[in-house]
Amino acid sequence: MGKPNAQMVSVGKPHGDGGRYAGGAWYGKVGEATPPTDATTTLSDKFHDLGYLSEDGVTNTIDRDSEDINAFGGDRVLSVTTSRAESFQFGMLETTPETLAVTYGPGNVEVKTVDGKDQITVKHNSAEPPELVYVFEFAMTGNRVKRIVVPVGKTGDVDDVTYADGEAITYTPTINAFPDANGNTAYEYIAYVTADTPETTGDEPAALTDEETPTLAKAAVKAATRRKTTVKATTAKTA
């Protein structure tokens, strides 16, 4: 039996890109953007970055309903799952063709370049949104990174978009996750990465600053240098 380990307790920061903590969500077309199968391999250029997310981060919800079967006399002898649904919700702070495509559907967003600047037209209608691949990336404490991959995701509910003084315009969709060919609605990949950490004394773990926390981008570069595409999730290297 394992013992309690404080180093396994973590917060979820967004993936650090170039030393900058921002974003953390990408999408691509099903059949065009290949879902990654590990925590650190660099995403292909078929994925679109959704930019800054709101401070609420990403919420993963799993709703499972079950039905109890009772024996004569009242004892519950079996519980059967009758339905299961998984979704991801996040707020996007930037107004870009990418965030609007996720909110209103890619087919409803038209971009024209006028004098070197994008001019965007968005149509609001009841057209069915397409199924897309979604990727969420987080830098965790303890020299770990996490990547969540939704191979088949579709925009469901969208929260109200508020236009007001002192409040950022935020697009908050709920992405419903559907089973892929293997029956899975999402995949989580967690890996240890090599990161420069401050010196410590005794047995106390190092406290990482934002600049020192491992990032998926740094991990991918180091993995490529070692000619590996994955990082073993069983060994943590420290400086």
Secondary structure as UniProt FT lines:
FT   HELIX           6..8
FT   STRAND          12..14
FT   STRAND          16..17
FT   TURN            18..19
FT   STRAND          20..21
FT   STRAND          25..29
FT   TURN            30..32
FT   TURN            45..46
FT   STRAND          48..49
FT   STRAND          53..70
FT   TURN            72..73
FT   STRAND          76..92
FT   HELIX           97..104
FT   HELIX           106..108
FT   STRAND          109..114
FT   TURN            115..116
FT   STRAND          117..122
FT   STRAND          132..140
FT   TURN            141..143
FT   STRAND          144..158
FT   TURN            165..166
FT   STRAND          173..177
FT   TURN            181..182
FT   STRAND          187..192
FT   TURN            202..203
FT   TURN            210..212
FT   HELIX           216..225
FT   TURN            226..227
FT   TURN            233..234
//
